[in-house]
Amino acid sequence: MKAHKLGQKRHKKALKRKNKKYTGPKYSHLEQMVMLEPLLARAGIELFAEQKKEFRLQETTNAGKNESKTSFV
């Protein structure tokens, strides 16, 4: 009987492995790169240098347009 129970246990375990659902990666490739970017920047590797330059240009060109006249006193 003990051998039979052990066999059932092995069989159930094998079925769990076989029928396991794939949930996909926890983070997308882009999210992983964004998380690693500060560490790589410290090492001198710039991943998003081009995008940062473009973003800075957009910030400076839109600086005067988005000013609000509302004051909270």
PyMOL Python script that loads the backbone (N, CA, C, O; Angstrom):
from pymol import cmd

cmd.read_pdbstr("""\
ATOM      1  N   MET A   1       0.817  -1.202   0.000  1.00  0.00           N
ATOM      2  CA  MET A   1       0.000   0.000   0.000  1.00  0.00           C
ATOM      3  C   MET A   1       0.855   1.259   0.000  1.00  0.00           C
ATOM      4  O   MET A   1       0.524   2.240  -0.666  1.00  0.00           O
ATOM      5  N   LYS A   2       1.928   1.233   0.728  1.00  0.00           N
ATOM      6  CA  LYS A   2       2.776   2.416   0.780  1.00  0.00           C
ATOM      7  C   LYS A   2       3.394   2.694  -0.600  1.00  0.00           C
ATOM      8  O   LYS A   2       3.502   3.850  -1.009  1.00  0.00           O
ATOM      9  N   ALA A   3       3.786   1.665  -1.293  1.00  0.00           N
ATOM     10  CA  ALA A   3       4.354   1.843  -2.628  1.00  0.00           C
ATOM     11  C   ALA A   3       3.304   2.434  -3.568  1.00  0.00           C
ATOM     12  O   ALA A   3       3.618   3.270  -4.416  1.00  0.00           O
ATOM     13  N   HIS A   4       2.054   1.990  -3.410  1.00  0.00           N
ATOM     14  CA  HIS A   4       0.971   2.511  -4.247  1.00  0.00           C
ATOM     15  C   HIS A   4       0.753   4.012  -3.994  1.00  0.00           C
ATOM     16  O   HIS A   4       0.588   4.786  -4.937  1.00  0.00           O
ATOM     17  N   LYS A   5       0.755   4.416  -2.710  1.00  0.00           N
ATOM     18  CA  LYS A   5       0.587   5.831  -2.358  1.00  0.00           C
ATOM     19  C   LYS A   5       1.721   6.673  -2.928  1.00  0.00           C
ATOM     20  O   LYS A   5       1.488   7.769  -3.438  1.00  0.00           O
ATOM     21  N   LEU A   6       2.946   6.165  -2.843  1.00  0.00           N
ATOM     22  CA  LEU A   6       4.090   6.892  -3.387  1.00  0.00           C
ATOM     23  C   LEU A   6       3.966   7.038  -4.897  1.00  0.00           C
ATOM     24  O   LEU A   6       4.311   8.081  -5.453  1.00  0.00           O
ATOM     25  N   GLY A   7       3.479   6.004  -5.556  1.00  0.00           N
ATOM     26  CA  GLY A   7       3.269   6.055  -6.998  1.00  0.00           C
ATOM     27  C   GLY A   7       2.222   7.089  -7.363  1.00  0.00           C
ATOM     28  O   GLY A   7       2.380   7.823  -8.338  1.00  0.00           O
ATOM     29  N   GLN A   8       1.145   7.148  -6.575  1.00  0.00           N
ATOM     30  CA  GLN A   8       0.102   8.154  -6.822  1.00  0.00           C
ATOM     31  C   GLN A   8       0.658   9.568  -6.656  1.00  0.00           C
ATOM     32  O   GLN A   8       0.356  10.475  -7.432  1.00  0.00           O
ATOM     33  N   LYS A   9       1.475   9.722  -5.623  1.00  0.00           N
ATOM     34  CA  LYS A   9       2.071  11.038  -5.366  1.00  0.00           C
ATOM     35  C   LYS A   9       2.934  11.476  -6.544  1.00  0.00           C
ATOM     36  O   LYS A   9       2.854  12.622  -6.987  1.00  0.00           O
ATOM     37  N   ARG A  10       3.767  10.553  -7.055  1.00  0.00           N
ATOM     38  CA  ARG A  10       4.605  10.858  -8.218  1.00  0.00           C
ATOM     39  C   ARG A  10       3.759  11.200  -9.431  1.00  0.00           C
ATOM     40  O   ARG A  10       4.069  12.130 -10.175  1.00  0.00           O
ATOM     41  N   HIS A  11       2.680  10.435  -9.625  1.00  0.00           N
ATOM     42  CA  HIS A  11       1.802  10.655 -10.776  1.00  0.00           C
ATOM     43  C   HIS A  11       1.114  12.026 -10.692  1.00  0.00           C
ATOM     44  O   HIS A  11       1.038  12.747 -11.686  1.00  0.00           O
ATOM     45  N   LYS A  12       0.613  12.381  -9.495  1.00  0.00           N
ATOM     46  CA  LYS A  12      -0.032  13.690  -9.314  1.00  0.00           C
ATOM     47  C   LYS A  12       0.951  14.819  -9.572  1.00  0.00           C
ATOM     48  O   LYS A  12       0.602  15.829 -10.183  1.00  0.00           O
ATOM     49  N   LYS A  13       2.171  14.645  -9.107  1.00  0.00           N
ATOM     50  CA  LYS A  13       3.204  15.662  -9.304  1.00  0.00           C
ATOM     51  C   LYS A  13       3.511  15.840 -10.786  1.00  0.00           C
ATOM     52  O   LYS A  13       3.674  16.961 -11.267  1.00  0.00           O
ATOM     53  N   ALA A  14       3.588  14.725 -11.501  1.00  0.00           N
ATOM     54  CA  ALA A  14       3.855  14.783 -12.941  1.00  0.00           C
ATOM     55  C   ALA A  14       2.707  15.473 -13.676  1.00  0.00           C
ATOM     56  O   ALA A  14       2.941  16.252 -14.600  1.00  0.00           O
ATOM     57  N   LEU A  15       1.474  15.193 -13.271  1.00  0.00           N
ATOM     58  CA  LEU A  15       0.325  15.835 -13.907  1.00  0.00           C
ATOM     59  C   LEU A  15       0.312  17.338 -13.636  1.00  0.00           C
ATOM     60  O   LEU A  15      -0.043  18.127 -14.512  1.00  0.00           O
ATOM     61  N   LYS A  16       0.700  17.732 -12.424  1.00  0.00           N
ATOM     62  CA  LYS A  16       0.768  19.164 -12.113  1.00  0.00           C
ATOM     63  C   LYS A  16       1.771  19.861 -13.019  1.00  0.00           C
ATOM     64  O   LYS A  16       1.501  20.944 -13.538  1.00  0.00           O
ATOM     65  N   ARG A  17       2.932  19.234 -13.209  1.00  0.00           N
ATOM     66  CA  ARG A  17       3.952  19.816 -14.093  1.00  0.00           C
ATOM     67  C   ARG A  17       3.442  19.877 -15.529  1.00  0.00           C
ATOM     68  O   ARG A  17       3.661  20.866 -16.228  1.00  0.00           O
ATOM     69  N   LYS A  18       2.765  18.822 -15.964  1.00  0.00           N
ATOM     70  CA  LYS A  18       2.286  18.741 -17.338  1.00  0.00           C
ATOM     71  C   LYS A  18       1.203  19.786 -17.619  1.00  0.00           C
ATOM     72  O   LYS A  18       1.204  20.410 -18.680  1.00  0.00           O
ATOM     73  N   ASN A  19       0.295  19.974 -16.686  1.00  0.00           N
ATOM     74  CA  ASN A  19      -0.860  20.854 -16.905  1.00  0.00           C
ATOM     75  C   ASN A  19      -0.663  22.260 -16.352  1.00  0.00           C
ATOM     76  O   ASN A  19      -1.625  23.016 -16.217  1.00  0.00           O
ATOM     77  N   LYS A  20       0.556  22.606 -16.037  1.00  0.00           N
ATOM     78  CA  LYS A  20       0.839  23.924 -15.479  1.00  0.00           C
ATOM     79  C   LYS A  20       0.545  25.001 -16.518  1.00  0.00           C
ATOM     80  O   LYS A  20       0.956  24.883 -17.673  1.00  0.00           O
ATOM     81  N   LYS A  21      -0.158  26.040 -16.112  1.00  0.00           N
ATOM     82  CA  LYS A  21      -0.508  27.129 -17.021  1.00  0.00           C
ATOM     83  C   LYS A  21       0.666  28.090 -17.152  1.00  0.00           C
ATOM     84  O   LYS A  21       1.347  28.392 -16.172  1.00  0.00           O
ATOM     85  N   TYR A  22       0.893  28.562 -18.363  1.00  0.00           N
ATOM     86  CA  TYR A  22       1.950  29.549 -18.599  1.00  0.00           C
ATOM     87  C   TYR A  22       1.371  30.922 -18.351  1.00  0.00           C
ATOM     88  O   TYR A  22       0.395  31.311 -18.993  1.00  0.00           O
ATOM     89  N   THR A  23       1.960  31.660 -17.430  1.00  0.00           N
ATOM     90  CA  THR A  23       1.443  32.980 -17.102  1.00  0.00           C
ATOM     91  C   THR A  23       2.235  34.083 -17.786  1.00  0.00           C
ATOM     92  O   THR A  23       1.843  35.248 -17.717  1.00  0.00           O
ATOM     93  N   GLY A  24       3.313  33.753 -18.429  1.00  0.00           N
ATOM     94  CA  GLY A  24       4.110  34.759 -19.120  1.00  0.00           C
ATOM     95  C   GLY A  24       5.103  35.421 -18.185  1.00  0.00           C
ATOM     96  O   GLY A  24       5.104  35.165 -16.981  1.00  0.00           O
ATOM     97  N   PRO A  25       5.942  36.268 -18.742  1.00  0.00           N
ATOM     98  CA  PRO A  25       6.936  36.944 -17.909  1.00  0.00           C
ATOM     99  C   PRO A  25       6.258  37.955 -16.988  1.00  0.00           C
ATOM    100  O   PRO A  25       5.212  38.515 -17.316  1.00  0.00           O
ATOM    101  N   LYS A  26       6.875  38.175 -15.832  1.00  0.00           N
ATOM    102  CA  LYS A  26       6.306  39.103 -14.864  1.00  0.00           C
ATOM    103  C   LYS A  26       6.378  40.537 -15.377  1.00  0.00           C
ATOM    104  O   LYS A  26       5.446  41.319 -15.189  1.00  0.00           O
ATOM    105  N   TYR A  27       7.494  40.877 -16.029  1.00  0.00           N
ATOM    106  CA  TYR A  27       7.684  42.217 -16.576  1.00  0.00           C
ATOM    107  C   TYR A  27       8.013  42.118 -18.055  1.00  0.00           C
ATOM    108  O   TYR A  27       8.663  41.165 -18.487  1.00  0.00           O
ATOM    109  N   SER A  28       7.568  43.097 -18.836  1.00  0.00           N
ATOM    110  CA  SER A  28       7.896  43.115 -20.253  1.00  0.00           C
ATOM    111  C   SER A  28       9.377  43.463 -20.422  1.00  0.00           C
ATOM    112  O   SER A  28      10.033  43.901 -19.477  1.00  0.00           O
ATOM    113  N   HIS A  29       9.881  43.266 -21.615  1.00  0.00           N
ATOM    114  CA  HIS A  29      11.293  43.543 -21.892  1.00  0.00           C
ATOM    115  C   HIS A  29      11.604  45.018 -21.653  1.00  0.00           C
ATOM    116  O   HIS A  29      12.650  45.350 -21.095  1.00  0.00           O
ATOM    117  N   LEU A  30      10.709  45.893 -22.069  1.00  0.00           N
ATOM    118  CA  LEU A  30      10.924  47.333 -21.884  1.00  0.00           C
ATOM    119  C   LEU A  30      10.949  47.696 -20.400  1.00  0.00           C
ATOM    120  O   LEU A  30      11.792  48.480 -19.965  1.00  0.00           O
ATOM    121  N   GLU A  31      10.019  47.123 -19.619  1.00  0.00           N
ATOM    122  CA  GLU A  31      10.005  47.399 -18.181  1.00  0.00           C
ATOM    123  C   GLU A  31      11.290  46.932 -17.510  1.00  0.00           C
ATOM    124  O   GLU A  31      11.799  47.598 -16.608  1.00  0.00           O
ATOM    125  N   GLN A  32      11.812  45.800 -17.941  1.00  0.00           N
ATOM    126  CA  GLN A  32      13.080  45.302 -17.387  1.00  0.00           C
ATOM    127  C   GLN A  32      14.215  46.257 -17.714  1.00  0.00           C
ATOM    128  O   GLN A  32      15.066  46.534 -16.869  1.00  0.00           O
ATOM    129  N   MET A  33      14.227  46.762 -18.948  1.00  0.00           N
ATOM    130  CA  MET A  33      15.290  47.685 -19.349  1.00  0.00           C
ATOM    131  C   MET A  33      15.200  48.986 -18.559  1.00  0.00           C
ATOM    132  O   MET A  33      16.222  49.549 -18.165  1.00  0.00           O
ATOM    133  N   VAL A  34      13.982  49.462 -18.328  1.00  0.00           N
ATOM    134  CA  VAL A  34      13.801  50.701 -17.571  1.00  0.00           C
ATOM    135  C   VAL A  34      14.267  50.517 -16.127  1.00  0.00           C
ATOM    136  O   VAL A  34      14.838  51.434 -15.536  1.00  0.00           O
ATOM    137  N   MET A  35      14.025  49.339 -15.561  1.00  0.00           N
ATOM    138  CA  MET A  35      14.470  49.088 -14.194  1.00  0.00           C
ATOM    139  C   MET A  35      15.990  48.998 -14.102  1.00  0.00           C
ATOM    140  O   MET A  35      16.581  49.425 -13.111  1.00  0.00           O
ATOM    141  N   LEU A  36      16.622  48.442 -15.134  1.00  0.00           N
ATOM    142  CA  LEU A  36      18.074  48.279 -15.114  1.00  0.00           C
ATOM    143  C   LEU A  36      18.822  49.529 -15.540  1.00  0.00           C
ATOM    144  O   LEU A  36      20.025  49.637 -15.302  1.00  0.00           O
ATOM    145  N   GLU A  37      18.130  50.478 -16.168  1.00  0.00           N
ATOM    146  CA  GLU A  37      18.781  51.663 -16.731  1.00  0.00           C
ATOM    147  C   GLU A  37      19.581  52.464 -15.712  1.00  0.00           C
ATOM    148  O   GLU A  37      20.701  52.860 -16.034  1.00  0.00           O
ATOM    149  N   PRO A  38      19.081  52.734 -14.491  1.00  0.00           N
ATOM    150  CA  PRO A  38      19.892  53.497 -13.531  1.00  0.00           C
ATOM    151  C   PRO A  38      21.190  52.800 -13.142  1.00  0.00           C
ATOM    152  O   PRO A  38      22.219  53.448 -12.954  1.00  0.00           O
ATOM    153  N   LEU A  39      21.135  51.488 -13.022  1.00  0.00           N
ATOM    154  CA  LEU A  39      22.355  50.743 -12.676  1.00  0.00           C
ATOM    155  C   LEU A  39      23.382  50.816 -13.803  1.00  0.00           C
ATOM    156  O   LEU A  39      24.576  50.996 -13.562  1.00  0.00           O
ATOM    157  N   LEU A  40      22.901  50.674 -15.034  1.00  0.00           N
ATOM    158  CA  LEU A  40      23.798  50.734 -16.180  1.00  0.00           C
ATOM    159  C   LEU A  40      24.330  52.151 -16.382  1.00  0.00           C
ATOM    160  O   LEU A  40      25.459  52.336 -16.836  1.00  0.00           O
ATOM    161  N   ALA A  41      23.509  53.154 -16.042  1.00  0.00           N
ATOM    162  CA  ALA A  41      23.958  54.545 -16.173  1.00  0.00           C
ATOM    163  C   ALA A  41      25.116  54.818 -15.216  1.00  0.00           C
ATOM    164  O   ALA A  41      26.047  55.550 -15.553  1.00  0.00           O
ATOM    165  N   ARG A  42      25.057  54.233 -14.037  1.00  0.00           N
ATOM    166  CA  ARG A  42      26.162  54.386 -13.084  1.00  0.00           C
ATOM    167  C   ARG A  42      27.447  53.781 -13.624  1.00  0.00           C
ATOM    168  O   ARG A  42      28.545  54.254 -13.331  1.00  0.00           O
ATOM    169  N   ALA A  43      27.294  52.731 -14.415  1.00  0.00           N
ATOM    170  CA  ALA A  43      28.462  52.062 -15.000  1.00  0.00           C
ATOM    171  C   ALA A  43      28.930  52.776 -16.266  1.00  0.00           C
ATOM    172  O   ALA A  43      29.951  52.400 -16.843  1.00  0.00           O
ATOM    173  N   GLY A  44      28.199  53.796 -16.703  1.00  0.00           N
ATOM    174  CA  GLY A  44      28.593  54.557 -17.878  1.00  0.00           C
ATOM    175  C   GLY A  44      27.951  54.094 -19.159  1.00  0.00           C
ATOM    176  O   GLY A  44      28.345  54.522 -20.244  1.00  0.00           O
ATOM    177  N   ILE A  45      26.960  53.221 -19.051  1.00  0.00           N
ATOM    178  CA  ILE A  45      26.264  52.720 -20.240  1.00  0.00           C
ATOM    179  C   ILE A  45      24.927  53.445 -20.346  1.00  0.00           C
ATOM    180  O   ILE A  45      24.058  53.277 -19.491  1.00  0.00           O
ATOM    181  N   GLU A  46      24.764  54.243 -21.384  1.00  0.00           N
ATOM    182  CA  GLU A  46      23.529  54.999 -21.588  1.00  0.00           C
ATOM    183  C   GLU A  46      22.634  54.247 -22.572  1.00  0.00           C
ATOM    184  O   GLU A  46      22.969  54.122 -23.749  1.00  0.00           O
ATOM    185  N   LEU A  47      21.500  53.750 -22.091  1.00  0.00           N
ATOM    186  CA  LEU A  47      20.573  53.021 -22.956  1.00  0.00           C
ATOM    187  C   LEU A  47      19.627  53.957 -23.694  1.00  0.00           C
ATOM    188  O   LEU A  47      19.369  53.782 -24.885  1.00  0.00           O
ATOM    189  N   PHE A  48      19.114  54.947 -22.983  1.00  0.00           N
ATOM    190  CA  PHE A  48      18.085  55.799 -23.547  1.00  0.00           C
ATOM    191  C   PHE A  48      18.603  57.214 -23.766  1.00  0.00           C
ATOM    192  O   PHE A  48      17.873  58.179 -23.538  1.00  0.00           O
ATOM    193  N   ALA A  49      19.835  57.352 -24.200  1.00  0.00           N
ATOM    194  CA  ALA A  49      20.444  58.675 -24.370  1.00  0.00           C
ATOM    195  C   ALA A  49      19.719  59.484 -25.442  1.00  0.00           C
ATOM    196  O   ALA A  49      19.455  60.669 -25.243  1.00  0.00           O
ATOM    197  N   GLU A  50      19.394  58.863 -26.575  1.00  0.00           N
ATOM    198  CA  GLU A  50      18.717  59.573 -27.670  1.00  0.00           C
ATOM    199  C   GLU A  50      17.336  60.053 -27.239  1.00  0.00           C
ATOM    200  O   GLU A  50      16.960  61.193 -27.514  1.00  0.00           O
ATOM    201  N   GLN A  51      16.579  59.189 -26.565  1.00  0.00           N
ATOM    202  CA  GLN A  51      15.239  59.555 -26.148  1.00  0.00           C
ATOM    203  C   GLN A  51      15.282  60.671 -25.110  1.00  0.00           C
ATOM    204  O   GLN A  51      14.417  61.547 -25.111  1.00  0.00           O
ATOM    205  N   LYS A  52      16.277  60.651 -24.224  1.00  0.00           N
ATOM    206  CA  LYS A  52      16.388  61.695 -23.212  1.00  0.00           C
ATOM    207  C   LYS A  52      16.685  63.041 -23.864  1.00  0.00           C
ATOM    208  O   LYS A  52      16.138  64.063 -23.450  1.00  0.00           O
ATOM    209  N   LYS A  53      17.553  63.052 -24.887  1.00  0.00           N
ATOM    210  CA  LYS A  53      17.857  64.297 -25.586  1.00  0.00           C
ATOM    211  C   LYS A  53      16.608  64.857 -26.242  1.00  0.00           C
ATOM    212  O   LYS A  53      16.345  66.057 -26.158  1.00  0.00           O
ATOM    213  N   GLU A  54      15.833  63.994 -26.898  1.00  0.00           N
ATOM    214  CA  GLU A  54      14.605  64.437 -27.556  1.00  0.00           C
ATOM    215  C   GLU A  54      13.600  64.958 -26.539  1.00  0.00           C
ATOM    216  O   GLU A  54      12.915  65.948 -26.797  1.00  0.00           O
ATOM    217  N   PHE A  55      13.506  64.309 -25.394  1.00  0.00           N
ATOM    218  CA  PHE A  55      12.575  64.727 -24.365  1.00  0.00           C
ATOM    219  C   PHE A  55      12.972  66.090 -23.798  1.00  0.00           C
ATOM    220  O   PHE A  55      12.110  66.932 -23.549  1.00  0.00           O
ATOM    221  N   ARG A  56      14.257  66.309 -23.597  1.00  0.00           N
ATOM    222  CA  ARG A  56      14.728  67.598 -23.090  1.00  0.00           C
ATOM    223  C   ARG A  56      14.424  68.710 -24.082  1.00  0.00           C
ATOM    224  O   ARG A  56      14.054  69.815 -23.686  1.00  0.00           O
ATOM    225  N   LEU A  57      14.580  68.420 -25.376  1.00  0.00           N
ATOM    226  CA  LEU A  57      14.258  69.422 -26.389  1.00  0.00           C
ATOM    227  C   LEU A  57      12.780  69.767 -26.348  1.00  0.00           C
ATOM    228  O   LEU A  57      12.427  70.941 -26.457  1.00  0.00           O
ATOM    229  N   GLN A  58      11.917  68.796 -26.195  1.00  0.00           N
ATOM    230  CA  GLN A  58      10.485  69.043 -26.127  1.00  0.00           C
ATOM    231  C   GLN A  58      10.139  69.852 -24.885  1.00  0.00           C
ATOM    232  O   GLN A  58       9.282  70.734 -24.941  1.00  0.00           O
ATOM    233  N   GLU A  59      10.799  69.561 -23.761  1.00  0.00           N
ATOM    234  CA  GLU A  59      10.547  70.298 -22.528  1.00  0.00           C
ATOM    235  C   GLU A  59      10.866  71.780 -22.703  1.00  0.00           C
ATOM    236  O   GLU A  59      10.091  72.646 -22.299  1.00  0.00           O
ATOM    237  N   THR A  60      12.026  72.060 -23.314  1.00  0.00           N
ATOM    238  CA  THR A  60      12.440  73.456 -23.453  1.00  0.00           C
ATOM    239  C   THR A  60      11.567  74.204 -24.461  1.00  0.00           C
ATOM    240  O   THR A  60      11.315  75.395 -24.281  1.00  0.00           O
ATOM    241  N   THR A  61      11.104  73.542 -25.505  1.00  0.00           N
ATOM    242  CA  THR A  61      10.270  74.234 -26.496  1.00  0.00           C
ATOM    243  C   THR A  61       8.870  74.500 -25.955  1.00  0.00           C
ATOM    244  O   THR A  61       8.236  75.475 -26.360  1.00  0.00           O
ATOM    245  N   ASN A  62       8.373  73.664 -25.056  1.00  0.00           N
ATOM    246  CA  ASN A  62       7.027  73.837 -24.513  1.00  0.00           C
ATOM    247  C   ASN A  62       7.033  74.556 -23.167  1.00  0.00           C
ATOM    248  O   ASN A  62       5.989  74.630 -22.520  1.00  0.00           O
ATOM    249  N   ALA A  63       8.155  75.082 -22.730  1.00  0.00           N
ATOM    250  CA  ALA A  63       8.250  75.676 -21.394  1.00  0.00           C
ATOM    251  C   ALA A  63       7.328  76.873 -21.224  1.00  0.00           C
ATOM    252  O   ALA A  63       6.662  76.979 -20.195  1.00  0.00           O
ATOM    253  N   GLY A  64       7.264  77.774 -22.188  1.00  0.00           N
ATOM    254  CA  GLY A  64       6.451  78.972 -22.059  1.00  0.00           C
ATOM    255  C   GLY A  64       4.975  78.748 -22.304  1.00  0.00           C
ATOM    256  O   GLY A  64       4.155  79.546 -21.850  1.00  0.00           O
ATOM    257  N   LYS A  65       4.618  77.712 -22.991  1.00  0.00           N
ATOM    258  CA  LYS A  65       3.227  77.488 -23.395  1.00  0.00           C
ATOM    259  C   LYS A  65       2.368  76.949 -22.253  1.00  0.00           C
ATOM    260  O   LYS A  65       1.169  77.223 -22.204  1.00  0.00           O
ATOM    261  N   ASN A  66       2.959  76.194 -21.344  1.00  0.00           N
ATOM    262  CA  ASN A  66       2.164  75.507 -20.323  1.00  0.00           C
ATOM    263  C   ASN A  66       2.107  76.256 -18.999  1.00  0.00           C
ATOM    264  O   ASN A  66       1.681  75.691 -17.992  1.00  0.00           O
ATOM    265  N   GLU A  67       2.523  77.495 -18.982  1.00  0.00           N
ATOM    266  CA  GLU A  67       2.509  78.240 -17.728  1.00  0.00           C
ATOM    267  C   GLU A  67       1.066  78.566 -17.349  1.00  0.00           C
ATOM    268  O   GLU A  67       0.256  78.951 -18.192  1.00  0.00           O
ATOM    269  N   SER A  68       0.772  78.405 -16.093  1.00  0.00           N
ATOM    270  CA  SER A  68      -0.575  78.668 -15.603  1.00  0.00           C
ATOM    271  C   SER A  68      -0.590  80.026 -14.913  1.00  0.00           C
ATOM    272  O   SER A  68       0.384  80.422 -14.274  1.00  0.00           O
ATOM    273  N   LYS A  69      -1.693  80.722 -15.050  1.00  0.00           N
ATOM    274  CA  LYS A  69      -1.840  82.028 -14.431  1.00  0.00           C
ATOM    275  C   LYS A  69      -2.516  81.918 -13.058  1.00  0.00           C
ATOM    276  O   LYS A  69      -2.657  82.920 -12.357  1.00  0.00           O
ATOM    277  N   THR A  70      -2.926  80.729 -12.680  1.00  0.00           N
ATOM    278  CA  THR A  70      -3.615  80.518 -11.420  1.00  0.00           C
ATOM    279  C   THR A  70      -2.622  80.521 -10.275  1.00  0.00           C
ATOM    280  O   THR A  70      -1.571  79.885 -10.353  1.00  0.00           O
ATOM    281  N   SER A  71      -2.958  81.242  -9.202  1.00  0.00           N
ATOM    282  CA  SER A  71      -2.082  81.243  -8.035  1.00  0.00           C
ATOM    283  C   SER A  71      -2.855  80.717  -6.835  1.00  0.00           C
ATOM    284  O   SER A  71      -4.031  81.035  -6.660  1.00  0.00           O
ATOM    285  N   PHE A  72      -2.216  79.937  -6.037  1.00  0.00           N
ATOM    286  CA  PHE A  72      -2.829  79.392  -4.832  1.00  0.00           C
ATOM    287  C   PHE A  72      -2.173  80.061  -3.637  1.00  0.00           C
ATOM    288  O   PHE A  72      -1.063  79.698  -3.247  1.00  0.00           O
ATOM    289  N   VAL A  73      -2.865  81.046  -3.050  1.00  0.00           N
ATOM    290  CA  VAL A  73      -2.285  81.807  -1.924  1.00  0.00           C
ATOM    291  C   VAL A  73      -2.984  81.447  -0.647  1.00  0.00           C
ATOM    292  O   VAL A  73      -2.646  81.975   0.412  1.00  0.00           O
TER     293      VAL A  73
END
""", "prot")
cmd.dss("prot")
cmd.show_as("cartoon", "prot")
cmd.util.cbc("prot")
cmd.orient("prot")
